[in-house]
Amino acid sequence: MTDNLNDTIHGYRSNSERILTNDEYECLYSPEQQDRQQVSEFKQNQFDKNAQKYWDQFYKRNTNHFFKDRHWTLREFNINLNEKIKLFEVGCGVGNFLFPLLNELPNLFIYACDFSSTAIELLQKDSNYDQQRIQSFVCDLTDDKDIPIDDNSIDFCSMIFVLSAIHPDKMSYVLKKIHKVIEYI
Ligand SMILES: C[S@@+](CC[C@H](N)C(=O)[O-])C[C@H]1O[C@@H](n2cnc3c(N)ncnc32)[C@H](O)[C@@H]1O
């Protein structure tokens, strides 16, 4: 059995072929195994209720040594390098997505938010942080406050591995909230 992820995307090999072990195969394809691995409802609620606290602890523990800088963005998205662009990076963490992009796009301005105040502090202390080109702030996407950015003012919004950190019941609310600040064309 192999995972079929070794297709090429834009000429890059997205993953290499590997034989799954029997246990891995069982975990992927047997519903009984998947059910057995689910955390209890109580724990799920705890994780959801205290998500901000847990993410903050995560950044206190790992600082900016956990995620690697993401250098693949321009390979994946078709962006005109010379255009003036306003991007809203939602759930920016410590900037592993935004710093490489700022480097590659000279006319880019980034609004960046995260609900971990530790992540935002680390981002602002980073030697690559440029106040002329980044405006960052603490913001919980799931609360009832508006995002502090003018409505209809953003060209692009990015959420890299963020929606998966939000409870499915709140996803549509979060997307509507973000949608307000994206420019309506
Ligand atoms: C997997 S990290 C990705 C960080 C960053 N986008 C990157 O590419 O490195 C997910 C981020 O989403 C943030 N996050 C999760 N739920 C959030 C919420 N409700 N409001 C704001 N940020 C949130 C976390 O604090 C964390 O920094």
The ligand as an SDF file (V2000), in Angstrom:
LIG
                    3D

 27 29  0  0  0  0  0  0  0  0999 V2000
   -0.7830   26.2670   12.9760 C   0  0  0  0  0  0  0  0  0  0  0  0
   -0.5740   27.9390   13.5290 S   0  0  0  0  0  0  0  0  0  0  0  0
   -0.1740   28.7310   11.9900 C   0  0  0  0  0  0  0  0  0  0  0  0
    0.5700   30.0210   12.1580 C   0  0  0  0  0  0  0  0  0  0  0  0
    0.8960   30.7820   10.8620 C   0  0  0  0  0  0  0  0  0  0  0  0
   -0.2950   30.9900   10.0320 N   0  0  0  0  0  0  0  0  0  0  0  0
    1.9720   30.0930   10.0520 C   0  0  0  0  0  0  0  0  0  0  0  0
    1.7490   29.8100    8.8770 O   0  0  0  0  0  0  0  0  0  0  0  0
    3.0290   29.8400   10.5930 O   0  0  0  0  0  0  0  0  0  0  0  0
   -2.2750   28.4160   13.8180 C   0  0  0  0  0  0  0  0  0  0  0  0
   -2.3860   29.8080   14.4070 C   0  0  0  0  0  0  0  0  0  0  0  0
   -3.7620   30.1770   14.4980 O   0  0  0  0  0  0  0  0  0  0  0  0
   -3.9350   30.9340   15.6840 C   0  0  0  0  0  0  0  0  0  0  0  0
   -5.3590   30.8830   16.0590 N   0  0  0  0  0  0  0  0  0  0  0  0
   -6.0870   29.7790   16.3490 C   0  0  0  0  0  0  0  0  0  0  0  0
   -7.3460   30.1170   16.6690 N   0  0  0  0  0  0  0  0  0  0  0  0
   -7.4270   31.4690   16.5640 C   0  0  0  0  0  0  0  0  0  0  0  0
   -8.4740   32.4110   16.7910 C   0  0  0  0  0  0  0  0  0  0  0  0
   -9.6850   32.0360   17.2130 N   0  0  0  0  0  0  0  0  0  0  0  0
   -8.2140   33.7300   16.5910 N   0  0  0  0  0  0  0  0  0  0  0  0
   -6.9740   34.1350   16.1830 C   0  0  0  0  0  0  0  0  0  0  0  0
   -5.9400   33.2920   15.9750 N   0  0  0  0  0  0  0  0  0  0  0  0
   -6.1620   31.9660   16.1630 C   0  0  0  0  0  0  0  0  0  0  0  0
   -2.9940   30.2690   16.7000 C   0  0  0  0  0  0  0  0  0  0  0  0
   -2.6520   31.0980   17.7910 O   0  0  0  0  0  0  0  0  0  0  0  0
   -1.7910   29.9350   15.8140 C   0  0  0  0  0  0  0  0  0  0  0  0
   -0.8370   30.9520   15.8190 O   0  0  0  0  0  0  0  0  0  0  0  0
  1  2  1  0
  2  3  1  0
  2 10  1  0
  3  4  1  0
  4  5  1  0
  5  6  1  0
  5  7  1  0
  7  8  2  0
  7  9  1  0
 10 11  1  0
 11 12  1  0
 11 26  1  0
 12 13  1  0
 13 14  1  0
 13 24  1  0
 14 15  1  0
 14 23  1  0
 15 16  2  0
 16 17  1  0
 17 18  1  0
 17 23  2  0
 18 19  1  0
 18 20  2  0
 20 21  1  0
 21 22  2  0
 22 23  1  0
 24 25  1  0
 24 26  1  0
 26 27  1  0
M  CHG  2   2   1   9  -1
M  END
$$$$
